[in-house]
Amino acid sequence: MSGEADIKYECVRCGAVTTASELAQLPELKCICGYRVFRKVRPPVVKQLKAV
Ligand SMILES: [Zn+2]
């Protein structure tokens, strides 16, 4: 597995999820709804189970 994890941010007001790279392209850190408060969304941890 390779690649950088694209951190996601969720708008605390409307719940719209934006990735860090998408936010980087915006002139200012702002949601589509106009709100500016985001919280980081942790990617779900996938546990690999080995069948023995
Ligand atoms: Zn929003």
mmCIF file of the protein (N, C-alpha, C, O) and its ligand, coordinates in Angstrom:
data_MODEL
# 
_entry.id   MODEL 
# 
loop_
_entity.id 
_entity.type 
_entity.pdbx_number_of_molecules 
1 polymer     1 
2 non-polymer 1 
# 
_entity_poly.entity_id                      1 
_entity_poly.type                           'polypeptide(L)' 
_entity_poly.nstd_linkage                   no 
_entity_poly.nstd_monomer                   no 
_entity_poly.pdbx_seq_one_letter_code       MSGEADIKYECVRCGAVTTASELAQLPELKCICGYRVFRKVRPPVVKQLKAV 
_entity_poly.pdbx_seq_one_letter_code_can   MSGEADIKYECVRCGAVTTASELAQLPELKCICGYRVFRKVRPPVVKQLKAV 
_entity_poly.pdbx_strand_id                 A 
# 
loop_
_entity_poly_seq.entity_id 
_entity_poly_seq.num 
_entity_poly_seq.mon_id 
_entity_poly_seq.hetero 
1 1  MET n 
1 2  SER n 
1 3  GLY n 
1 4  GLU n 
1 5  ALA n 
1 6  ASP n 
1 7  ILE n 
1 8  LYS n 
1 9  TYR n 
1 10 GLU n 
1 11 CYS n 
1 12 VAL n 
1 13 ARG n 
1 14 CYS n 
1 15 GLY n 
1 16 ALA n 
1 17 VAL n 
1 18 THR n 
1 19 THR n 
1 20 ALA n 
1 21 SER n 
1 22 GLU n 
1 23 LEU n 
1 24 ALA n 
1 25 GLN n 
1 26 LEU n 
1 27 PRO n 
1 28 GLU n 
1 29 LEU n 
1 30 LYS n 
1 31 CYS n 
1 32 ILE n 
1 33 CYS n 
1 34 GLY n 
1 35 TYR n 
1 36 ARG n 
1 37 VAL n 
1 38 PHE n 
1 39 ARG n 
1 40 LYS n 
1 41 VAL n 
1 42 ARG n 
1 43 PRO n 
1 44 PRO n 
1 45 VAL n 
1 46 VAL n 
1 47 LYS n 
1 48 GLN n 
1 49 LEU n 
1 50 LYS n 
1 51 ALA n 
1 52 VAL n 
# 
loop_
_struct_asym.id 
_struct_asym.entity_id 
A 1 
B 2 
# 
loop_
_chem_comp.id 
_chem_comp.type 
_chem_comp.mon_nstd_flag 
ALA 'L-peptide linking' y 
ARG 'L-peptide linking' y 
ASP 'L-peptide linking' y 
CYS 'L-peptide linking' y 
GLN 'L-peptide linking' y 
GLU 'L-peptide linking' y 
GLY 'peptide linking'   y 
ILE 'L-peptide linking' y 
LEU 'L-peptide linking' y 
LYS 'L-peptide linking' y 
MET 'L-peptide linking' y 
PHE 'L-peptide linking' y 
PRO 'L-peptide linking' y 
SER 'L-peptide linking' y 
THR 'L-peptide linking' y 
TYR 'L-peptide linking' y 
VAL 'L-peptide linking' y 
ZN  non-polymer         . 
# 
_pdbx_entity_nonpoly.entity_id   2 
_pdbx_entity_nonpoly.name        ? 
_pdbx_entity_nonpoly.comp_id     ZN 
# 
_pdbx_nonpoly_scheme.asym_id         B 
_pdbx_nonpoly_scheme.entity_id       2 
_pdbx_nonpoly_scheme.mon_id          ZN 
_pdbx_nonpoly_scheme.ndb_seq_num     1 
_pdbx_nonpoly_scheme.pdb_seq_num     101 
_pdbx_nonpoly_scheme.auth_seq_num    101 
_pdbx_nonpoly_scheme.pdb_mon_id      ZN 
_pdbx_nonpoly_scheme.auth_mon_id     ZN 
_pdbx_nonpoly_scheme.pdb_strand_id   A 
_pdbx_nonpoly_scheme.pdb_ins_code    . 
# 
loop_
_atom_site.group_PDB 
_atom_site.id 
_atom_site.type_symbol 
_atom_site.label_atom_id 
_atom_site.label_alt_id 
_atom_site.label_comp_id 
_atom_site.label_asym_id 
_atom_site.label_entity_id 
_atom_site.label_seq_id 
_atom_site.pdbx_PDB_ins_code 
_atom_site.Cartn_x 
_atom_site.Cartn_y 
_atom_site.Cartn_z 
_atom_site.occupancy 
_atom_site.B_iso_or_equiv 
_atom_site.pdbx_formal_charge 
_atom_site.auth_seq_id 
_atom_site.auth_comp_id 
_atom_site.auth_asym_id 
_atom_site.auth_atom_id 
_atom_site.pdbx_PDB_model_num 
ATOM   1   N  N  . MET A 1 1  ? 0.848   -1.185  0.000  1.00 0.00 ? 1   MET A N  1 
ATOM   2   C  CA . MET A 1 1  ? 0.000   0.000   0.000  1.00 0.00 ? 1   MET A CA 1 
ATOM   3   C  C  . MET A 1 1  ? 0.886   1.238   0.000  1.00 0.00 ? 1   MET A C  1 
ATOM   4   O  O  . MET A 1 1  ? 1.871   1.308   0.735  1.00 0.00 ? 1   MET A O  1 
ATOM   5   N  N  . SER A 1 2  ? 0.537   2.187   -0.809 1.00 0.00 ? 2   SER A N  1 
ATOM   6   C  CA . SER A 1 2  ? 1.342   3.396   -0.864 1.00 0.00 ? 2   SER A CA 1 
ATOM   7   C  C  . SER A 1 2  ? 0.416   4.593   -0.984 1.00 0.00 ? 2   SER A C  1 
ATOM   8   O  O  . SER A 1 2  ? -0.808  4.456   -0.990 1.00 0.00 ? 2   SER A O  1 
ATOM   9   N  N  . GLY A 1 3  ? 1.009   5.741   -1.078 1.00 0.00 ? 3   GLY A N  1 
ATOM   10  C  CA . GLY A 1 3  ? 0.205   6.933   -1.282 1.00 0.00 ? 3   GLY A CA 1 
ATOM   11  C  C  . GLY A 1 3  ? 0.024   7.711   -0.014 1.00 0.00 ? 3   GLY A C  1 
ATOM   12  O  O  . GLY A 1 3  ? 0.129   7.181   1.092  1.00 0.00 ? 3   GLY A O  1 
ATOM   13  N  N  . GLU A 1 4  ? -0.247  8.967   -0.194 1.00 0.00 ? 4   GLU A N  1 
ATOM   14  C  CA . GLU A 1 4  ? -0.457  9.818   0.945  1.00 0.00 ? 4   GLU A CA 1 
ATOM   15  C  C  . GLU A 1 4  ? -1.925  9.796   1.317  1.00 0.00 ? 4   GLU A C  1 
ATOM   16  O  O  . GLU A 1 4  ? -2.802  9.734   0.455  1.00 0.00 ? 4   GLU A O  1 
ATOM   17  N  N  . ALA A 1 5  ? -2.168  9.845   2.568  1.00 0.00 ? 5   ALA A N  1 
ATOM   18  C  CA . ALA A 1 5  ? -3.555  9.880   3.013  1.00 0.00 ? 5   ALA A CA 1 
ATOM   19  C  C  . ALA A 1 5  ? -4.099  11.282  2.771  1.00 0.00 ? 5   ALA A C  1 
ATOM   20  O  O  . ALA A 1 5  ? -3.511  12.273  3.204  1.00 0.00 ? 5   ALA A O  1 
ATOM   21  N  N  . ASP A 1 6  ? -5.202  11.351  2.091  1.00 0.00 ? 6   ASP A N  1 
ATOM   22  C  CA . ASP A 1 6  ? -5.820  12.642  1.863  1.00 0.00 ? 6   ASP A CA 1 
ATOM   23  C  C  . ASP A 1 6  ? -6.714  12.946  3.057  1.00 0.00 ? 6   ASP A C  1 
ATOM   24  O  O  . ASP A 1 6  ? -7.787  12.367  3.226  1.00 0.00 ? 6   ASP A O  1 
ATOM   25  N  N  . ILE A 1 7  ? -6.243  13.857  3.861  1.00 0.00 ? 7   ILE A N  1 
ATOM   26  C  CA . ILE A 1 7  ? -6.995  14.191  5.059  1.00 0.00 ? 7   ILE A CA 1 
ATOM   27  C  C  . ILE A 1 7  ? -8.305  14.866  4.674  1.00 0.00 ? 7   ILE A C  1 
ATOM   28  O  O  . ILE A 1 7  ? -8.346  15.705  3.774  1.00 0.00 ? 7   ILE A O  1 
ATOM   29  N  N  . LYS A 1 8  ? -9.346  14.497  5.351  1.00 0.00 ? 8   LYS A N  1 
ATOM   30  C  CA . LYS A 1 8  ? -10.643 15.065  5.044  1.00 0.00 ? 8   LYS A CA 1 
ATOM   31  C  C  . LYS A 1 8  ? -11.115 15.956  6.175  1.00 0.00 ? 8   LYS A C  1 
ATOM   32  O  O  . LYS A 1 8  ? -10.838 15.721  7.351  1.00 0.00 ? 8   LYS A O  1 
ATOM   33  N  N  . TYR A 1 9  ? -11.836 16.985  5.774  1.00 0.00 ? 9   TYR A N  1 
ATOM   34  C  CA . TYR A 1 9  ? -12.388 17.907  6.746  1.00 0.00 ? 9   TYR A CA 1 
ATOM   35  C  C  . TYR A 1 9  ? -13.884 17.992  6.560  1.00 0.00 ? 9   TYR A C  1 
ATOM   36  O  O  . TYR A 1 9  ? -14.390 18.025  5.438  1.00 0.00 ? 9   TYR A O  1 
ATOM   37  N  N  . GLU A 1 10 ? -14.575 18.026  7.669  1.00 0.00 ? 10  GLU A N  1 
ATOM   38  C  CA . GLU A 1 10 ? -16.018 18.115  7.628  1.00 0.00 ? 10  GLU A CA 1 
ATOM   39  C  C  . GLU A 1 10 ? -16.465 19.447  8.201  1.00 0.00 ? 10  GLU A C  1 
ATOM   40  O  O  . GLU A 1 10 ? -16.018 19.864  9.270  1.00 0.00 ? 10  GLU A O  1 
ATOM   41  N  N  . CYS A 1 11 ? -17.339 20.097  7.486  1.00 0.00 ? 11  CYS A N  1 
ATOM   42  C  CA . CYS A 1 11 ? -17.901 21.355  7.961  1.00 0.00 ? 11  CYS A CA 1 
ATOM   43  C  C  . CYS A 1 11 ? -18.788 21.052  9.163  1.00 0.00 ? 11  CYS A C  1 
ATOM   44  O  O  . CYS A 1 11 ? -19.642 20.168  9.103  1.00 0.00 ? 11  CYS A O  1 
ATOM   45  N  N  . VAL A 1 12 ? -18.583 21.786  10.252 1.00 0.00 ? 12  VAL A N  1 
ATOM   46  C  CA . VAL A 1 12 ? -19.348 21.486  11.460 1.00 0.00 ? 12  VAL A CA 1 
ATOM   47  C  C  . VAL A 1 12 ? -20.784 21.979  11.336 1.00 0.00 ? 12  VAL A C  1 
ATOM   48  O  O  . VAL A 1 12 ? -21.641 21.623  12.145 1.00 0.00 ? 12  VAL A O  1 
ATOM   49  N  N  . ARG A 1 13 ? -21.035 22.780  10.343 1.00 0.00 ? 13  ARG A N  1 
ATOM   50  C  CA . ARG A 1 13 ? -22.387 23.328  10.201 1.00 0.00 ? 13  ARG A CA 1 
ATOM   51  C  C  . ARG A 1 13 ? -23.249 22.459  9.289  1.00 0.00 ? 13  ARG A C  1 
ATOM   52  O  O  . ARG A 1 13 ? -24.330 22.020  9.681  1.00 0.00 ? 13  ARG A O  1 
ATOM   53  N  N  . CYS A 1 14 ? -22.763 22.212  8.064  1.00 0.00 ? 14  CYS A N  1 
ATOM   54  C  CA . CYS A 1 14 ? -23.616 21.501  7.111  1.00 0.00 ? 14  CYS A CA 1 
ATOM   55  C  C  . CYS A 1 14 ? -23.148 20.067  6.884  1.00 0.00 ? 14  CYS A C  1 
ATOM   56  O  O  . CYS A 1 14 ? -23.862 19.267  6.279  1.00 0.00 ? 14  CYS A O  1 
ATOM   57  N  N  . GLY A 1 15 ? -21.954 19.742  7.368  1.00 0.00 ? 15  GLY A N  1 
ATOM   58  C  CA . GLY A 1 15 ? -21.495 18.365  7.262  1.00 0.00 ? 15  GLY A CA 1 
ATOM   59  C  C  . GLY A 1 15 ? -20.863 18.006  5.935  1.00 0.00 ? 15  GLY A C  1 
ATOM   60  O  O  . GLY A 1 15 ? -20.565 16.840  5.679  1.00 0.00 ? 15  GLY A O  1 
ATOM   61  N  N  . ALA A 1 16 ? -20.658 19.005  5.089  1.00 0.00 ? 16  ALA A N  1 
ATOM   62  C  CA . ALA A 1 16 ? -20.017 18.737  3.807  1.00 0.00 ? 16  ALA A CA 1 
ATOM   63  C  C  . ALA A 1 16 ? -18.572 18.336  4.034  1.00 0.00 ? 16  ALA A C  1 
ATOM   64  O  O  . ALA A 1 16 ? -17.858 18.969  4.812  1.00 0.00 ? 16  ALA A O  1 
ATOM   65  N  N  . VAL A 1 17 ? -18.146 17.289  3.356  1.00 0.00 ? 17  VAL A N  1 
ATOM   66  C  CA . VAL A 1 17 ? -16.786 16.795  3.534  1.00 0.00 ? 17  VAL A CA 1 
ATOM   67  C  C  . VAL A 1 17 ? -15.918 17.253  2.373  1.00 0.00 ? 17  VAL A C  1 
ATOM   68  O  O  . VAL A 1 17 ? -16.265 17.068  1.206  1.00 0.00 ? 17  VAL A O  1 
ATOM   69  N  N  . THR A 1 18 ? -14.789 17.850  2.710  1.00 0.00 ? 18  THR A N  1 
ATOM   70  C  CA . THR A 1 18 ? -13.852 18.336  1.714  1.00 0.00 ? 18  THR A CA 1 
ATOM   71  C  C  . THR A 1 18 ? -12.488 17.758  2.020  1.00 0.00 ? 18  THR A C  1 
ATOM   72  O  O  . THR A 1 18 ? -12.125 17.595  3.185  1.00 0.00 ? 18  THR A O  1 
ATOM   73  N  N  . THR A 1 19 ? -11.741 17.450  0.994  1.00 0.00 ? 19  THR A N  1 
ATOM   74  C  CA . THR A 1 19 ? -10.407 16.931  1.240  1.00 0.00 ? 19  THR A CA 1 
ATOM   75  C  C  . THR A 1 19 ? -9.426  18.084  1.385  1.00 0.00 ? 19  THR A C  1 
ATOM   76  O  O  . THR A 1 19 ? -9.696  19.206  0.956  1.00 0.00 ? 19  THR A O  1 
ATOM   77  N  N  . ALA A 1 20 ? -8.294  17.792  1.989  1.00 0.00 ? 20  ALA A N  1 
ATOM   78  C  CA . ALA A 1 20 ? -7.278  18.813  2.219  1.00 0.00 ? 20  ALA A CA 1 
ATOM   79  C  C  . ALA A 1 20 ? -6.793  19.399  0.905  1.00 0.00 ? 20  ALA A C  1 
ATOM   80  O  O  . ALA A 1 20 ? -6.529  20.597  0.811  1.00 0.00 ? 20  ALA A O  1 
ATOM   81  N  N  . SER A 1 21 ? -6.674  18.545  -0.115 1.00 0.00 ? 21  SER A N  1 
ATOM   82  C  CA . SER A 1 21 ? -6.188  19.036  -1.403 1.00 0.00 ? 21  SER A CA 1 
ATOM   83  C  C  . SER A 1 21 ? -7.230  19.928  -2.072 1.00 0.00 ? 21  SER A C  1 
ATOM   84  O  O  . SER A 1 21 ? -6.884  20.853  -2.808 1.00 0.00 ? 21  SER A O  1 
ATOM   85  N  N  . GLU A 1 22 ? -8.487  19.652  -1.818 1.00 0.00 ? 22  GLU A N  1 
ATOM   86  C  CA . GLU A 1 22 ? -9.533  20.518  -2.371 1.00 0.00 ? 22  GLU A CA 1 
ATOM   87  C  C  . GLU A 1 22 ? -9.526  21.870  -1.676 1.00 0.00 ? 22  GLU A C  1 
ATOM   88  O  O  . GLU A 1 22 ? -9.706  22.913  -2.304 1.00 0.00 ? 22  GLU A O  1 
ATOM   89  N  N  . LEU A 1 23 ? -9.316  21.830  -0.383 1.00 0.00 ? 23  LEU A N  1 
ATOM   90  C  CA . LEU A 1 23 ? -9.277  23.079  0.376  1.00 0.00 ? 23  LEU A CA 1 
ATOM   91  C  C  . LEU A 1 23 ? -8.094  23.935  -0.038 1.00 0.00 ? 23  LEU A C  1 
ATOM   92  O  O  . LEU A 1 23 ? -8.154  25.164  -0.013 1.00 0.00 ? 23  LEU A O  1 
ATOM   93  N  N  . ALA A 1 24 ? -7.011  23.255  -0.420 1.00 0.00 ? 24  ALA A N  1 
ATOM   94  C  CA . ALA A 1 24 ? -5.799  23.976  -0.798 1.00 0.00 ? 24  ALA A CA 1 
ATOM   95  C  C  . ALA A 1 24 ? -6.006  24.776  -2.074 1.00 0.00 ? 24  ALA A C  1 
ATOM   96  O  O  . ALA A 1 24 ? -5.302  25.754  -2.324 1.00 0.00 ? 24  ALA A O  1 
ATOM   97  N  N  . GLN A 1 25 ? -6.964  24.359  -2.869 1.00 0.00 ? 25  GLN A N  1 
ATOM   98  C  CA . GLN A 1 25 ? -7.209  25.059  -4.132 1.00 0.00 ? 25  GLN A CA 1 
ATOM   99  C  C  . GLN A 1 25 ? -8.120  26.267  -3.951 1.00 0.00 ? 25  GLN A C  1 
ATOM   100 O  O  . GLN A 1 25 ? -8.255  27.098  -4.848 1.00 0.00 ? 25  GLN A O  1 
ATOM   101 N  N  . LEU A 1 26 ? -8.735  26.351  -2.793 1.00 0.00 ? 26  LEU A N  1 
ATOM   102 C  CA . LEU A 1 26 ? -9.645  27.461  -2.561 1.00 0.00 ? 26  LEU A CA 1 
ATOM   103 C  C  . LEU A 1 26 ? -8.869  28.705  -2.168 1.00 0.00 ? 26  LEU A C  1 
ATOM   104 O  O  . LEU A 1 26 ? -7.835  28.612  -1.506 1.00 0.00 ? 26  LEU A O  1 
ATOM   105 N  N  . PRO A 1 27 ? -9.369  29.883  -2.576 1.00 0.00 ? 27  PRO A N  1 
ATOM   106 C  CA . PRO A 1 27 ? -8.715  31.135  -2.186 1.00 0.00 ? 27  PRO A CA 1 
ATOM   107 C  C  . PRO A 1 27 ? -8.737  31.350  -0.685 1.00 0.00 ? 27  PRO A C  1 
ATOM   108 O  O  . PRO A 1 27 ? -7.830  31.975  -0.135 1.00 0.00 ? 27  PRO A O  1 
ATOM   109 N  N  . GLU A 1 28 ? -9.753  30.844  -0.023 1.00 0.00 ? 28  GLU A N  1 
ATOM   110 C  CA . GLU A 1 28 ? -9.778  30.914  1.426  1.00 0.00 ? 28  GLU A CA 1 
ATOM   111 C  C  . GLU A 1 28 ? -10.477 29.687  1.979  1.00 0.00 ? 28  GLU A C  1 
ATOM   112 O  O  . GLU A 1 28 ? -11.284 29.038  1.315  1.00 0.00 ? 28  GLU A O  1 
ATOM   113 N  N  . LEU A 1 29 ? -10.134 29.401  3.213  1.00 0.00 ? 29  LEU A N  1 
ATOM   114 C  CA . LEU A 1 29 ? -10.695 28.216  3.843  1.00 0.00 ? 29  LEU A CA 1 
ATOM   115 C  C  . LEU A 1 29 ? -12.152 28.470  4.200  1.00 0.00 ? 29  LEU A C  1 
ATOM   116 O  O  . LEU A 1 29 ? -12.472 29.100  5.208  1.00 0.00 ? 29  LEU A O  1 
ATOM   117 N  N  . LYS A 1 30 ? -13.012 27.963  3.346  1.00 0.00 ? 30  LYS A N  1 
ATOM   118 C  CA . LYS A 1 30 ? -14.421 28.266  3.529  1.00 0.00 ? 30  LYS A CA 1 
ATOM   119 C  C  . LYS A 1 30 ? -15.238 27.141  2.928  1.00 0.00 ? 30  LYS A C  1 
ATOM   120 O  O  . LYS A 1 30 ? -14.908 26.609  1.868  1.00 0.00 ? 30  LYS A O  1 
ATOM   121 N  N  . CYS A 1 31 ? -16.292 26.792  3.609  1.00 0.00 ? 31  CYS A N  1 
ATOM   122 C  CA . CYS A 1 31 ? -17.177 25.765  3.092  1.00 0.00 ? 31  CYS A CA 1 
ATOM   123 C  C  . CYS A 1 31 ? -18.099 26.360  2.031  1.00 0.00 ? 31  CYS A C  1 
ATOM   124 O  O  . CYS A 1 31 ? -18.205 27.578  1.890  1.00 0.00 ? 31  CYS A O  1 
ATOM   125 N  N  . ILE A 1 32 ? -18.757 25.480  1.295  1.00 0.00 ? 32  ILE A N  1 
ATOM   126 C  CA . ILE A 1 32 ? -19.717 25.953  0.293  1.00 0.00 ? 32  ILE A CA 1 
ATOM   127 C  C  . ILE A 1 32 ? -20.872 26.699  0.943  1.00 0.00 ? 32  ILE A C  1 
ATOM   128 O  O  . ILE A 1 32 ? -21.527 27.520  0.302  1.00 0.00 ? 32  ILE A O  1 
ATOM   129 N  N  . CYS A 1 33 ? -21.122 26.409  2.228  1.00 0.00 ? 33  CYS A N  1 
ATOM   130 C  CA . CYS A 1 33 ? -22.217 27.068  2.922  1.00 0.00 ? 33  CYS A CA 1 
ATOM   131 C  C  . CYS A 1 33 ? -21.766 28.390  3.536  1.00 0.00 ? 33  CYS A C  1 
ATOM   132 O  O  . CYS A 1 33 ? -22.579 29.141  4.075  1.00 0.00 ? 33  CYS A O  1 
ATOM   133 N  N  . GLY A 1 34 ? -20.475 28.668  3.453  1.00 0.00 ? 34  GLY A N  1 
ATOM   134 C  CA . GLY A 1 34 ? -19.977 29.932  3.966  1.00 0.00 ? 34  GLY A CA 1 
ATOM   135 C  C  . GLY A 1 34 ? -19.357 29.841  5.345  1.00 0.00 ? 34  GLY A C  1 
ATOM   136 O  O  . GLY A 1 34 ? -18.764 30.801  5.838  1.00 0.00 ? 34  GLY A O  1 
ATOM   137 N  N  . TYR A 1 35 ? -19.495 28.690  5.957  1.00 0.00 ? 35  TYR A N  1 
ATOM   138 C  CA . TYR A 1 35 ? -18.956 28.497  7.293  1.00 0.00 ? 35  TYR A CA 1 
ATOM   139 C  C  . TYR A 1 35 ? -17.464 28.194  7.211  1.00 0.00 ? 35  TYR A C  1 
ATOM   140 O  O  . TYR A 1 35 ? -16.990 27.656  6.211  1.00 0.00 ? 35  TYR A O  1 
ATOM   141 N  N  . ARG A 1 36 ? -16.740 28.533  8.244  1.00 0.00 ? 36  ARG A N  1 
ATOM   142 C  CA . ARG A 1 36 ? -15.291 28.360  8.189  1.00 0.00 ? 36  ARG A CA 1 
ATOM   143 C  C  . ARG A 1 36 ? -14.752 27.400  9.222  1.00 0.00 ? 36  ARG A C  1 
ATOM   144 O  O  . ARG A 1 36 ? -13.537 27.252  9.356  1.00 0.00 ? 36  ARG A O  1 
ATOM   145 N  N  . VAL A 1 37 ? -15.616 26.759  9.940  1.00 0.00 ? 37  VAL A N  1 
ATOM   146 C  CA . VAL A 1 37 ? -15.126 25.854  10.975 1.00 0.00 ? 37  VAL A CA 1 
ATOM   147 C  C  . VAL A 1 37 ? -15.225 24.411  10.489 1.00 0.00 ? 37  VAL A C  1 
ATOM   148 O  O  . VAL A 1 37 ? -16.303 23.902  10.185 1.00 0.00 ? 37  VAL A O  1 
ATOM   149 N  N  . PHE A 1 38 ? -14.080 23.787  10.430 1.00 0.00 ? 38  PHE A N  1 
ATOM   150 C  CA . PHE A 1 38 ? -14.027 22.405  9.980  1.00 0.00 ? 38  PHE A CA 1 
ATOM   151 C  C  . PHE A 1 38 ? -13.474 21.532  11.086 1.00 0.00 ? 38  PHE A C  1 
ATOM   152 O  O  . PHE A 1 38 ? -12.752 21.988  11.973 1.00 0.00 ? 38  PHE A O  1 
ATOM   153 N  N  . ARG A 1 39 ? -13.829 20.283  11.008 1.00 0.00 ? 39  ARG A N  1 
ATOM   154 C  CA . ARG A 1 39 ? -13.159 19.348  11.898 1.00 0.00 ? 39  ARG A CA 1 
ATOM   155 C  C  . ARG A 1 39 ? -12.588 18.225  11.058 1.00 0.00 ? 39  ARG A C  1 
ATOM   156 O  O  . ARG A 1 39 ? -13.123 17.843  10.017 1.00 0.00 ? 39  ARG A O  1 
ATOM   157 N  N  . LYS A 1 40 ? -11.508 17.729  11.546 1.00 0.00 ? 40  LYS A N  1 
ATOM   158 C  CA . LYS A 1 40 ? -10.805 16.687  10.809 1.00 0.00 ? 40  LYS A CA 1 
ATOM   159 C  C  . LYS A 1 40 ? -11.572 15.376  10.881 1.00 0.00 ? 40  LYS A C  1 
ATOM   160 O  O  . LYS A 1 40 ? -12.048 14.969  11.940 1.00 0.00 ? 40  LYS A O  1 
ATOM   161 N  N  . VAL A 1 41 ? -11.676 14.739  9.745  1.00 0.00 ? 41  VAL A N  1 
ATOM   162 C  CA . VAL A 1 41 ? -12.338 13.443  9.711  1.00 0.00 ? 41  VAL A CA 1 
ATOM   163 C  C  . VAL A 1 41 ? -11.264 12.373  9.617  1.00 0.00 ? 41  VAL A C  1 
ATOM   164 O  O  . VAL A 1 41 ? -10.461 12.347  8.685  1.00 0.00 ? 41  VAL A O  1 
ATOM   165 N  N  . ARG A 1 42 ? -11.273 11.501  10.598 1.00 0.00 ? 42  ARG A N  1 
ATOM   166 C  CA . ARG A 1 42 ? -10.290 10.420  10.554 1.00 0.00 ? 42  ARG A CA 1 
ATOM   167 C  C  . ARG A 1 42 ? -10.768 9.337   9.609  1.00 0.00 ? 42  ARG A C  1 
ATOM   168 O  O  . ARG A 1 42 ? -11.917 8.900   9.680  1.00 0.00 ? 42  ARG A O  1 
ATOM   169 N  N  . PRO A 1 43 ? -9.894  8.911   8.735  1.00 0.00 ? 43  PRO A N  1 
ATOM   170 C  CA . PRO A 1 43 ? -10.268 7.804   7.855  1.00 0.00 ? 43  PRO A CA 1 
ATOM   171 C  C  . PRO A 1 43 ? -10.490 6.554   8.671  1.00 0.00 ? 43  PRO A C  1 
ATOM   172 O  O  . PRO A 1 43 ? -9.784  6.308   9.649  1.00 0.00 ? 43  PRO A O  1 
ATOM   173 N  N  . PRO A 1 44 ? -11.459 5.771   8.276  1.00 0.00 ? 44  PRO A N  1 
ATOM   174 C  CA . PRO A 1 44 ? -11.726 4.533   9.029  1.00 0.00 ? 44  PRO A CA 1 
ATOM   175 C  C  . PRO A 1 44 ? -10.534 3.597   8.974  1.00 0.00 ? 44  PRO A C  1 
ATOM   176 O  O  . PRO A 1 44 ? -9.946  3.363   7.918  1.00 0.00 ? 44  PRO A O  1 
ATOM   177 N  N  . VAL A 1 45 ? -10.204 3.085   10.106 1.00 0.00 ? 45  VAL A N  1 
ATOM   178 C  CA . VAL A 1 45 ? -9.062  2.179   10.174 1.00 0.00 ? 45  VAL A CA 1 
ATOM   179 C  C  . VAL A 1 45 ? -9.507  0.786   9.752  1.00 0.00 ? 45  VAL A C  1 
ATOM   180 O  O  . VAL A 1 45 ? -10.401 0.177   10.339 1.00 0.00 ? 45  VAL A O  1 
ATOM   181 N  N  . VAL A 1 46 ? -8.857  0.328   8.734  1.00 0.00 ? 46  VAL A N  1 
ATOM   182 C  CA . VAL A 1 46 ? -9.192  -1.003  8.242  1.00 0.00 ? 46  VAL A CA 1 
ATOM   183 C  C  . VAL A 1 46 ? -8.199  -1.999  8.797  1.00 0.00 ? 46  VAL A C  1 
ATOM   184 O  O  . VAL A 1 46 ? -6.998  -1.928  8.540  1.00 0.00 ? 46  VAL A O  1 
ATOM   185 N  N  . LYS A 1 47 ? -8.719  -2.896  9.540  1.00 0.00 ? 47  LYS A N  1 
ATOM   186 C  CA . LYS A 1 47 ? -7.846  -3.911  10.108 1.00 0.00 ? 47  LYS A CA 1 
ATOM   187 C  C  . LYS A 1 47 ? -7.816  -5.130  9.188  1.00 0.00 ? 47  LYS A C  1 
ATOM   188 O  O  . LYS A 1 47 ? -8.839  -5.635  8.724  1.00 0.00 ? 47  LYS A O  1 
ATOM   189 N  N  . GLN A 1 48 ? -6.623  -5.554  8.963  1.00 0.00 ? 48  GLN A N  1 
ATOM   190 C  CA . GLN A 1 48 ? -6.500  -6.730  8.115  1.00 0.00 ? 48  GLN A CA 1 
ATOM   191 C  C  . GLN A 1 48 ? -6.439  -7.980  8.975  1.00 0.00 ? 48  GLN A C  1 
ATOM   192 O  O  . GLN A 1 48 ? -5.611  -8.113  9.876  1.00 0.00 ? 48  GLN A O  1 
ATOM   193 N  N  . LEU A 1 49 ? -7.309  -8.849  8.672  1.00 0.00 ? 49  LEU A N  1 
ATOM   194 C  CA . LEU A 1 49 ? -7.343  -10.097 9.417  1.00 0.00 ? 49  LEU A CA 1 
ATOM   195 C  C  . LEU A 1 49 ? -6.787  -11.218 8.560  1.00 0.00 ? 49  LEU A C  1 
ATOM   196 O  O  . LEU A 1 49 ? -7.184  -11.423 7.412  1.00 0.00 ? 49  LEU A O  1 
ATOM   197 N  N  . LYS A 1 50 ? -5.898  -11.898 9.136  1.00 0.00 ? 50  LYS A N  1 
ATOM   198 C  CA . LYS A 1 50 ? -5.332  -13.034 8.406  1.00 0.00 ? 50  LYS A CA 1 
ATOM   199 C  C  . LYS A 1 50 ? -6.016  -14.314 8.831  1.00 0.00 ? 50  LYS A C  1 
ATOM   200 O  O  . LYS A 1 50 ? -6.069  -14.656 10.012 1.00 0.00 ? 50  LYS A O  1 
ATOM   201 N  N  . ALA A 1 51 ? -6.517  -14.984 7.879  1.00 0.00 ? 51  ALA A N  1 
ATOM   202 C  CA . ALA A 1 51 ? -7.092  -16.283 8.178  1.00 0.00 ? 51  ALA A CA 1 
ATOM   203 C  C  . ALA A 1 51 ? -5.972  -17.297 8.321  1.00 0.00 ? 51  ALA A C  1 
ATOM   204 O  O  . ALA A 1 51 ? -5.129  -17.443 7.436  1.00 0.00 ? 51  ALA A O  1 
ATOM   205 N  N  . VAL A 1 52 ? -5.976  -17.971 9.409  1.00 0.00 ? 52  VAL A N  1 
ATOM   206 C  CA . VAL A 1 52 ? -4.907  -18.939 9.644  1.00 0.00 ? 52  VAL A CA 1 
ATOM   207 C  C  . VAL A 1 52 ? -5.365  -20.321 9.214  1.00 0.00 ? 52  VAL A C  1 
ATOM   208 O  O  . VAL A 1 52 ? -4.609  -21.286 9.329  1.00 0.00 ? 52  VAL A O  1 
HETATM 209 ZN ZN . ZN  B 2 .  ? -20.733 23.908  5.372  1.00 0.00 2 101 ZN  A ZN 1 
# 
